[in-house]
Amino acid sequence: MEMSPKQIVAELDRYIIGQHDAKKAVAIALRNRYRRSRLPEELKDEITPKNIIMKGPTGVGKTEISRRLAKLVKAPFIKVEATKFTEVGYVGRDVESMIRDLAEVAVRLVKEEKLSEVEGKARADAENKIADAIFVSRKKQSTETPDKILKQNILDELRSGKLDNHSVELELNDEPKPLEVIPGSGAEINIGEMFGSFFPKKKKKRKLSVKEALKLLILEESEKLIDMDAINSEGVKRAEQDGIIFIDEIDKIAGKGNSGGPDVSREGVQRDILPIVEGCTVMTKYGAVKTDYILFIASGAFHVSKINDLIPELQGRFPIVVELNSLTYEDFVNIFTVPDNAITKQYAALLGVDNISLQFTSDAIEEMSKVAVAENETTEDIGARRLHTIMESLLEDVSFNASGDHPMIDVKIDAAYVKEHLSKQIKKHDLRKFIL
């Protein structure tokens, strides 16, 4: 990971509007990981990540910044809700489950990388197996063609996609499904994995289309070419060194000065989270995971409680606090137009499937942004999530009537169209000024 903090922020700017302070903080935290990796071992062990608390209303980009950051460097990432955890002794998820989930994500990430490395060889082996299965039936019909030429013809047809809908019968591994130890707990036990070394894998005959059979066979052949022990070991290492855990709604477990009632349990959850953030070892099914070098990013609106309401020890483990601002009119205009995944581009692409060419004028963008600001000011401030509500209301008729069995139709969304289709929201805001 050799991107400079400025380059990281520039990448985040492609998808997230504004919030420069938060982007700057996470970019520095990420670069510090790279800097640490270049240090000698004795010094490296002394340097731990500087965890971050993001304070700001919902829908302004807190989760998205963290998710995009992890995606940027292909780091194991999970998002957890602080409110889902309970103090030890209560029924519910224990805080160590976040580390087990992170290890699961890390192993899956490494496995996907290894599978992509061996895909070429696995595909060739899978194609040969399918070609052999088809060869048997073809040979009965065509006895004059030499075996080698017949096999090559089948492979050529297979690779060109001509046989995709052709049925083929194959013997595939019958993988037993994992069973949940306690229903709803998320903890699973796989009997096949436990006794895999004692008993041979069961095979099952299945009749599938060539396209589906090829997918399953590629996966089966890939599994033979990778070393799961090495993958598990690398996954644990990746979780420890590169893992990012995003703890949302941390303000909901902050006490508000009360010493009784549910706040006792909230403080208990904080105390349970503390050793995880401070650095401890958690046992997972892939091995022991040290949490010392995992980057924790916590977030919350902190409308009712304050960051100071968190227990002092936990505050000390989140030395960097960044405040994210509510979205302004200019932010909404930019969100509609600037990002690579802008919501207007998403809807244009969706309706393009049904032969609708959707175009938004600049005055339509401005009008929608005004409605978004007014909605967030007069009702609950839900940030950029408000735009989905507006777009769905605006394009309801177009989405309902589009079917794809008609030629391409141009639909132009201008300010007049927005006012007409969002008239209820606009009228509601006009009436609010008369309410004391």
LOPA-705137 format. One record per atom (N, C-alpha, C): y, x, z. Coordinates in steps of 0.1 Angstrom, whole numbers, plus 2048, in hexadecimal, padded with zeros to 3 digits. Each point is the difference from the previous one (the first is absolute). Layout:
N
YXZ ...
end
This chain:
436
7F4809800 80C7F7800 80C809800 8068037F4 80B809800 80D7F97FC 8017F3801 80D7F97FD 80A80380B 80C8027FD 80B802809 8047F2806 80680080C 8057F3805 8087F87F6 8098077F8 8087F97F6 7F87F97F5 7F58077FC 7F77FB7F6 7F87F4806 7FC80080C 7F97F5807 8097F4800 80D802804 8097F5801 8037FA7F2 8008097F6 8037FB7F2 7F47F77FC 7F4804803 7F47F87FD 8007F3807 80480080D 8017F3807 80B7F77FB 80A8067FA 80B7F87FB 7FC7F87F3 7F58057FA 7FB7F87F4 7FB7F3804 7FC7FE80D 7FA7F3804 8077F980B 808807808 8077FA80B 80F8037FF 8087F5802 80E8017FF 80680380E 80A809800 80780380D 7F880780A 8047FE80D 7F980580C 7FE8107FF 80B8067FC 80080F7FE 7FC80880C 8047FB80C 7FD80780D 7F1800802 7FA7F57FE 7F27FF803 7F88087F6 8048007F3 7F98087F6 80180F803 80C804805 80380E803 7F780480B 7FF7F880B 7F780380B 7F28027FD 7FA7F77F8 7F28017FC 7FE80B7F6 80A8037F8 7FE80B7F6 80080E808 80880180A 80080C808 7F3802808 7FB7F4805 7F3800808 7F58057F6 8007FB7F4 7F58037F7 80180F7FB 80C8057FE 80280E7FC 7FC80980B 8037FC80D 7FC80880B 7F1802801 7F87F67FB 7F2802800 7FC80B7F6 8068007F5 7FE80B7F6 80480D806 80B801806 80580C807 7F680580A 7FB7F7808 7F680380B 7F48067FA 7FB7FA7F4 7F48057FA 80080E7FB 80D8057FF 80180E7FB 80280A80B 7FF7FC80C 80280980C 7F2806804 80180B807 7F3806806 7FA7F680A 7F3801802 7F97F6808 8057FF80E 80380B807 80580080E 80D7F8801 8098017F6 80C7F9801 7FF7F17FB 7F77FE7F7 7FD7F37FA 7FC7F680B 7F7805809 7FB7F780A 80A7FB80A 80B808801 80B7FC809 80A7F67FB 8007FE7F3 8097F77FA 7FA7F27FD 8067F6806 7FB7F27FE 80A7F87F8 7FC7F57FA 80A7F87F8 80A7F9809 80C7FE7FB 80A7F9808 8007F27FB 7FA7F7809 7FE7F27FC 80E7F97FF 7FF7F57F9 80D7F97FD 7FF7F1804 80B7FB805 8027F1802 80A7FB7F6 7FC7F67F9 8097F97F7 8057F3806 80D7FF801 8057F3806 8087F97F6 7FC7F37FE 8077F87F6 7FA7F37FE 8077F67FA 7FA7F37FD 7F58007F7 7F97F57FF 7F47FF7F7 8058007F1 7F78057F8 8037FF7F1 80A80A7FB 80380B807 80A80A7FB 7F980D7FB 7F3801801 7F980B7FA 7F980A80A 7FE7FC80C 7FA80980A 7F28037FC 7F87F67FE 7F28027FC 7FF8077F3 8087FB7F6 7FF8057F3 80380F7FF 80A805808 80380E800 7F4808804 7FA7FC80B 7F4807805 7F47FF7F6 7FE7F57FA 7F57FE7F7 8028097F4 80C7FF7FA 8038087F4 7FF80F803 80480480C 80080E804 7F1805800 7F77F8806 7F2804800 7FA8007F2 8047F77F8 7FB7FF7F2 80480C7F8 80C805803 80780B7F9 7F780D802 7FB80280C 7F880C803 7F17FE801 7FC7F37FD 7F27FC801 7FB80380E 8087FC80A 7FC80280E 7F97F3805 7F6802809 7FA7F4806 80B7F8808 8017F37FE 80A7F8806 7FA7F3804 8047FB80C 7FD7F3805 80C7FA806 8017F37FF 80A7F8807 7F97F880B 80580180C 7FB7F780B 80B7F8807 7FC7F5805 80A7F8808 7FE80380F 80A804806 7FF80380F 7FC7F4808 8037F47FB 7FD7F4807 7F17FC800 7F98077F7 7F17FD7FF 7F880780A 80680A806 7F980880A 8017FA80E 7F6802808 8017FB80E 7FC80B80A 8057FF80C 7FD80A80A 7F1800803 7FB80C803 7F2802803 7FC7F680B 7F57F97FE 7FC7F680A 8027F27FA 8097FE7F7 8037F37F9 7F77FF7F4 7FE7F47FB 7F97FE7F4 8098027F4 7FC8087F6 8088037F5 7FE80E7FB 8088047F6 7FF80D7FA 80580B80A 7F880B801 80580B808 8088097F7 809808806 8098097F8 7F980A7F8 7F4805805 7F980A7F9 7FB7FB7F2 8007F37FE 7FB7FB7F3 8098047F5 80D803803 8098057F5 7FB80D7FB 7FB809808 7FB80D7FC 7F37FE7F8 7F87F7805 7F37FE7F8 8037FA7F2 80A7F87FF 8057FA7F3 80580B7F7 808809806 80680B7F9 7F58097FA 7F6803808 7F58097FC 7F97F97F4 7FE7F3801 7F97F87F6 8088017F2 80D7FF801 8098017F4 7FF80E7FB 80180A809 80080E7FB 7F28037F9 7F57FC805 7F38037FA 7FF7F97F3 8057F37FF 8007F97F3 8098077F6 80B805804 8098077F7 7FA80D7FA 7F9808809 7F980C7FC 7F47FC7F6 7F97F6804 7F57FB7F8 8047FC7F2 80B7F97FF 8057FC7F3 80480C7F7 80680A807 80380C7F9 7F48077FA 7F6801809 7F38077FC 7F97F87F5 8007F3801 7FA7F77F6 8068027F2 80E801800 8078027F4 7FD80D7F9 7FD80B809 7FC80D7FB 7F38007F9 7F67F8804 7F38007FA 7FE7F47F7 80A7F97FD 7FF7F37F8 7FA8037F2 80580B7FA 7FB8047F2 7F1801800 7FB808809 7F1803801 7F97F3803 8057F880A 7FA7F4804 8007F67F5 80B7FF7F8 8007F67F5 7F68047F5 7FE80D7FD 7F78047F6 7F17FC805 7FD80380D 7F37FC805 7FE7F17FF 80A7F9804 7FF7F1800 7FE7FB7F2 8078057F6 7FF7FC7F2 7F28037FB 7FA80B804 7F38037FB 7F57F7806 8037FC80D 7F67F6806 8007F37F9 80D7FB7FD 8017F37F9 7FA8017F2 80380B7F9 7FB8027F3 7F18007FF 7FA80680B 7F1801801 7FB7F1801 8077F8808 7FB7F2802 8017F87F4 80B8027F8 8027F97F3 7F68057F6 7FE80D800 7F78077F6 7F27FA7FF 7FB7FC80C 7F27FB801 7FF7F37F7 80A7F7801 8007F37F9 8038037F1 8098097FD 8048037F2 7F58077F9 7F8808807 7F58077F9 7F67F77FA 7FE7F4808 7F67F67FB 8057FA7F3 80D7FE7FF 8057FA7F4 8028097F4 80380D803 80280A7F5 7F780C802 7F47FF7FA 7F680B801 80380C7F7 8087FD7F5 80280A7F6 80A80B804 80A7FC808 80B809804 7FB80A80A 80280D7FD 7FC80B80A 8067FD80E 7F880480A 8057FD80E 80D806803 80280C7FC 80D808803 80C7F87FA 7FF7FC7F3 80B7F97F9 8027F3807 7F57F8803 8017F3806 80880180D 7FC80A809 80680280D 80F8037FE 8038097F6 80E8047FE 8087F37FB 7FA7F87F8 8077F47FB 8037F780C 7F77FE809 8027F880C 80B806808 80080D802 80B806808 80E7FE7FA 8008017F3 80D7FE7F8 8057F2802 7F77F67FF 8047F2802 8047FE80E 7F9806809 8047FE80F 80E806803 80380B7FA 80D807803 80B7F97F9 7FD7F97F5 80B7F97F9 8037F2805 7F77FC80A 8027F3806 7F97F47F9 7F88037F5 7FA7F57F9 7F47FA808 7FB80780A 7F57FA807 8047FA80E 80E7FF802 8057FC80D 7FA7F3805 7FE7F67F7 7FA7F3804 7F17FF7FE 7FA80B7FC 7F18007FF 7FA80080E 7F57F9802 7F97FF80D 7F680C800 7FF80580C 7F680B802 7FA7FF80E 7F3803802 7FA7FF80D 7FD80E805 80680380C 7FF80D806 7FB7FF80F 7FB80B804 7FD80280F 80B807806 8077F980A 80B806807 7FD80180F 807809807 7FE80180E 8047F3807 7F87FB809 8037F4808 80780480D 80D800800 80780580C 8017F580B 7FB80380C 8017F580B 80F7FF804 8047F4803 80E7FE804 80180480F 80C806803 80280380E 8027F4809 7FB80080C 8017F5809 80B80380B 8077F6804 80B80180A 7F980080E 80480A808 7FA80180D 8047F4808 80D7FD801 8067F4806 8087F97F5 7FC7F47FD 8087F87F5 80F801802 8078047F6 80F800801 80580D805 7F8809805 80580C806 80380B7F6 7FA7FF7F4 80280B7F6 7F680B802 7F980180B 7F680B802 7F37FC7F9 7FC8097F7 7F47FC7F8 7F580B802 7F47FB7FD 7F4809801 7F87FE7F3 7FD80C7F9 7F97FF7F3 7F2805803 7F67F77FF 7F2803803 7FB80A7F5 8057FE7F4 7FB8097F5 80480E802 80C802805 80580E803 7F880680C 7FD7F880A 7F980580C 7F28057FD 7F97F87F7 7F28047FD 7FE8057F2 80B8047FA 7FF8047F2 7F880D7FE 7FF80880A 7F980D7FF 7F17FD803 7FC7F5806 7F27FD803 7F97F87F5 8087F77FA 7FA7F87F6 8068027F2 7F97FF7F6 8068017F2 8087F47FD 80A8027F8 8097F47FC 7F87F67F8 8037F3804 7F97F57F9 8077FE7F2 7F87FD7F7 8057FD7F2 7FF7F17FE 8097FB7F7 8007F27FD 8027FE7F1 7F87F87FA 8027FD7F1 80B7F67FF 80A8037F7 80B7F77FE 8037FF7F1 8037F47FB 8047FE7F2 80F7FE800 80680A7F9 80F8007FF 8058027F2 80D7FD7FE 8068047F3 801810801 8018067F4 80080E7FF 80D805807 80B7F97FE 80D804806 7FF80180F 7FA7F6806 7FE7FF80F 7F680B805 7F58017F8 7F680A804 80580E7FF 8098037F6 80580D7FF 80980480C 8087F6805 80880380C 7F780380C 7F67F8802 7F780280C 7F880D7FF 7FB8037F4 7F980D7FE 80980C801 80C7FF7FC 80980C801 80280380F 8027F5808 80280280E 7F3805807 7F57FB7FB 7F3805806 7FD80F7FD 8038037F3 7FE80E7FC 80A80A807 80D7FB801 80A808807 7FC80380E 7FA7F6807 7FC80280E 7F680B801 7F78027F6 7F680A800 80780E7FF 80C8017FA 80680D7FD 80A80480A 8027F880A 80A80480B 7F980280D 806809808 7FA80380D 8087F880B 7FA7F5805 8077F880A 80480780D 7F880A804 80380780C 80D8087FF 8018067F4 80C8087FD 80C7F77FF 7FE7F47FA 80B7F67FE 8047FB80E 7F77FD809 8037FB80D 80880B808 7FC80C7FF 80680B807 80F8027FA 8018007F3 80D8017FA 8097F4803 7FA7F4801 8087F4804 80680180E 7F8805809 80480280E 80C80A801 7FE80B7F8 80B80A800 80D7FA7FA 7FE7F87F5 80C7FA7F9 8077F680A 7F87F9807 8067F680A 80880880B 7FA80B804 80680780B 80D8077FB 8008067F5 80B8087FB 80B7F97F8 7FB7F57F8 8097FA7F7 8037F1803 7F87FB80A 8017F1803 80D7FB804 8047F47FC 80C7F9804 7FC7F2805 8057FD80C 7FD7F3806 80E7F9802 8017F47FA 80C7F8802 7FD7F580A 80780180B 7FF7F680B 80B7F67FF 7FD7F47FB 80B7F67FE 8017F780D 80B7FA801 8037F680B 7FF80780D 80480D801 7FF80680D 8097FB80A 80B7F97FB 80A7FA80A 7F97F4807 7F67FA7FB 7F97F5806 7F880480D 7FD80D801 7F980480C 80980780A 80D8007FD 80A806809 8037F680B 80080580C 8047F780B 80F7FD800 8047F5806 80F7FC7FF 80580080E 7FB809809 80680080D 7F87F880A 7F67F87FC 7F97F7809 7F4808805 7FC7FE80C 7F5807806 7F37F8800 8017F37FE 7F47F7800 7FD7FA7F3 7F67F7800 7FC7F97F4 7FA8097F6 8027FC7F3 7F98087F5 80580E7FE 80C803806 80580E7FE 7F880A806 7F87FD80A 7F780A806 7F68047F6 7FA7F67F8 7F78037F6 8068087F5 80D7FD7FC 8078077F6 80180F804 80480280C 80280E805 7F28077FF 7F67F9803 7F2805800 7FD8057F2 8037F87F6 7FE8047F2 80880D7FC 80C801805 80880C7FE 7F980C806 7FB7FE80C 7F980B807 7F38047F9 7FA7F77FA 7F48037F8 8038077F3 80C7FC7FA 8048077F4 80480E802 80680280C 80680D803 7F780C7FE 7F3800805 7F780C7FE 7FD8027F1 7FF7F57F9 7FE8017F1 80B8087F9 80C7FC804 80C8067FA 80280F805 7FD80180D 80280E806 7F680A7FB 7F47FB7FD 7F68097FA 7F37FF809 7F67FB7FA 7F37FF807 7F58007F6 7F37FF804 7F58007F6 7F97F3801 7FF7FA7F4 7F97F2800 7F38027F8 7F67FA805 7F38017F9 7FF7F57F6 7FD8037F3 7FE7F77F5 7F28027FB 7FB7F77F7 7F38027FA 7FF80C7F7 80B8067FD 80080C7F7 80280D808 8027FE80D 80280C809 80C7FF808 80380A808 80C7FF809 80C8037F8 80B7F8803 80D8017F9 80A80380A 80780C7FE 80B804809 80D7F97FB 8077FA809 80C7F97FB 80D808802 7FF80D804 80C808803 80A8017F4 7FA8017F3 8098037F5 8017F47F6 7FC7F4805 8037F47F8 80E7FC802 8077FB7F5 80E7FC800 8007F1803 8077FC80B 8017F2804 80E7FC7FD 8017F47F8 80D7FA7FE 8007F2805 8087FE80A 8017F2807 80C7F97FA 7FF7F3800 80B7F87FC 8017F3807 80C7FA801 8027F3806 80F7FC7FE 8027F3801 80D7FA7FE 80980380C 7FA80080C 80780380D 80C7F6801 7FD7F37FD 80B7F6802 8027FD80F 7F47FD807 8007FC80E 7FF80C809 7F68087FE 7FE80C808 80880C7F9 80180B807 80680C7FB 7F680C800 80380A7F9 7F780C7FF 7FF80580F 80B7FF807 7FF80580E 7F77F9809 7FB7F47FC 7F77F8808 7F28057FE 7FD8087F7 7F38077FF 7FF80980C 7F3803804 7FE80980B 80680E7FD 806807809 80680D7FD 7F780A7F9 7F3800804 7F780A7FA 7FE7FD7F1 7FF7F37FD 7FE7FC7F2 80D8047F7 80C7FD806 80C8037FA 80180F7FC 7FB80880A 80180E7FE 7F78057F5 7F67F87FC 7F78047F5 8057FB7F3 80B7F9800 8077FC7F3 80E805800 80280D7FE 80D806802 80A7FC7F5 7FB7FC7F5 80A7FD7F5 8017F07FF 80C7FC801 8037F17FF 80A7FE7F4 7FC7F87F6 8087FD7F5 8027F17FF 80D7FC7FD 8037F27FF 8017FC7F2 7F97F57FC 8017FB7F3 80A7F4800 8087FF7F5 80A7F6800 7FB7F37F9 8077F5803 7FD7F47F9 8048017F2 7FA7F97F7 8038017F1 80D7F97FD 8088077F8 80D7FA7FC 7FF7FA7F2 80B7FA7FB 8007FA7F3 7FD80A7F5 80680C801 7FE80B7F7 7F1805800 7FA80080C 7F2804801 7F77F67F8 8037F3802 7F87F67F9 8018017F1 80C8037FB 8038027F1 7F780C7FB 80080A808 7F880C7FD 7F17FE800 7FC7F880B 7F27FD801 7FA7F87F4 8097F87FB 7FC7F77F4 7FF8097F3 80680B800 8018077F3 7FC80F800 80280780B 7FE80F800 7F2805801 7F87FB80A 7F3806803 7F67FF7F4 7F7809800 7F58007F5 7F87F3801 7FF7FB80D 7F87F4802 8097F4803 80C8007FA 80A7F5803 7F97F27FE 8047F7809 7FA7F3800 8027F87F2 80C8037FA 8027F97F3 7F68067F5 7FD80D801 7F68067F7 7F27FA802 7FD7FE80D 7F37FA803 7FE7F27FA 80A7F8802 7FF7F27FB 8008007F1 8088087FA 8008017F1 7F38047FB 7F980A806 7F38047FC 7F57F5802 8017F980C 7F77F5803 8017F57F5 80C7FB7FD 8027F67F7 7FE8047F1 80180D7FE 7FD8067F3 7F27FD7FC 7F77FF809 7F27FD7FE 7FE7F37F9 8097F6804 7FF7F37FA 80B7FE7F5 80380B7F9 8097FF7F5 80E7FB803 80580480C 80E7FD804 80880D801 80A8027F8 80980C800 80C7FC809 7FF80680D 80A7FC80A 80B80B800 80C7FB800 80C809800 80A7FB80B 805809808 8097FD80A 80E8067FC 80A7F8800 80E8057FD 80680680D 80A8087FF 80680680C 8067F6809 8067F57FA 8067F6809 7F67F8807 7F37FF7FB 7F57F9807 7FC80880C 7FF80E7FE 7FD80980B 80A7FF80B 80D7FF7FC 80A7FF80A 8007F3808 7FD7F57F9 7FF7F3806 7F47FF80A 7F58067FC 7F4800808 80280980D 80780B7FE 80480880B 8097F980B 8097F87FA 8097F9809 7F87F6809 7F67F97F9 7F87F6807 7F780780A 7FB80C7FD 7F880780A 80880480C 80C8057FE 80880480B 8037F4809 8047F47F9 8047F4808 7F47FB808 7F48007F9 7F47FB807 7FD80980D 80180D7FE 7FD80980B 80A7FF80B 80D7FD7FD 80A7FE80A 7FF7F3808 7FC7F57F9 8007F3806 7F37FC806 7F58067FB 7F37FE806 7FB80D806 7F3802800 7FA80C805 80280B7F6 80480C805 80280C7F7 7F28067FE 7FB7FD7F4 7F28067FC 80280B7F6 80C8057FD 80280B7F7 7FC7FD7F2 7F980A7FA 7FC7FF7F1 7F67F57FE 7F87FC80B 7F67F67FE 8067F37FB 80D7FE803 8077F47FB 8007FF7F1 80080B7F9 8008007F1 7F47F97FA 7F4801807 7F47F97FB 8027F1800 8067FB80B 8037F2802 8097FB7F4 80A8087FE 80A7FC7F6 7FA8007F2 7F880B7FD 7FA8017F3 7F67F57FD 7F87FC80A 7F67F67FF 8077F27FD 80B7FD808 8077F47FE 8078007F2 80580B7FC 8078017F3 7F77FE7F4 7F4806801 7F78007F4 7F57F6801 8017F780A 7F57F6802 7FC7F97F3 80A7FA7FA 7FE7F87F4 7FA8087F4 80680C7FE 7FB8097F6 7F2804802 7FC80480C 7F3804804 7F67F57FE 8047F4804 7F77F47FF 7FD7FC7F1 80A8017F8 7FF7FB7F2 7FA80B7F7 80180D803 7FB80A7F8 7F0800800 7FA8017F4 7F27FF7FF 7FA80B7F7 8078067F8 7FB80B7F7 7FB7FB7F3 7FE7F37FE 7FB7FA7F3 80C7FD7F7 80B806802 80C7FE7F7 80580D7FC 8088017F5 80680D7FC 80A80580A 80480C7FF 809806809 80D7F8801 8047FD80D 80C7F8802 80A809808 80D8017FB 80A807808 8067F780A 80080480D 8077F980B 80A809806 80D7FB7FF 80B808805 8057FA80D 80080880B 8047FB80D 80F805802 8097F7800 80E803802 8057F980D 80D802803 8067FB80C 7FF7F1801 8027F97F4 7FF7F1800 7F27FC803 7F68077FB 7F27FC803 7FD80280F 80580A806 7FE80380E 8067F5808 80D7FD7FD 8077F5808 7F97F37FF 7FB7FD7F4 7F97F37FE 7F37FF808 7F880B7FF 7F3800807 80080380E 80B807805 80180280E 80B7F8807 8037F57FA 80B7F7804 7FE7FB80F 7F37FE804 7FE7FB80E 80480B80A 7FC80D7FD 80480A80A 80F802800 8078007F4 80E8027FF 8077F5807 7FC7F47FE 8077F4806 7FE801810 7F5804804 7FD80180F 80A80A806 80380B7F9 80980A805 80E7FB800 8047F87F6 80D7FA7FF 8027F680C 7F67F9804 8017F680B 80180780E 7FA80C801 80080680D 80D804805 80A8027F7 80E804805 8077F4808 7FA7F47FE 8067F4807 7FA7FE80E 7F5808803 7F97FE80D 80580A80A 8057FB80B 80680980A 7F5806809 
end
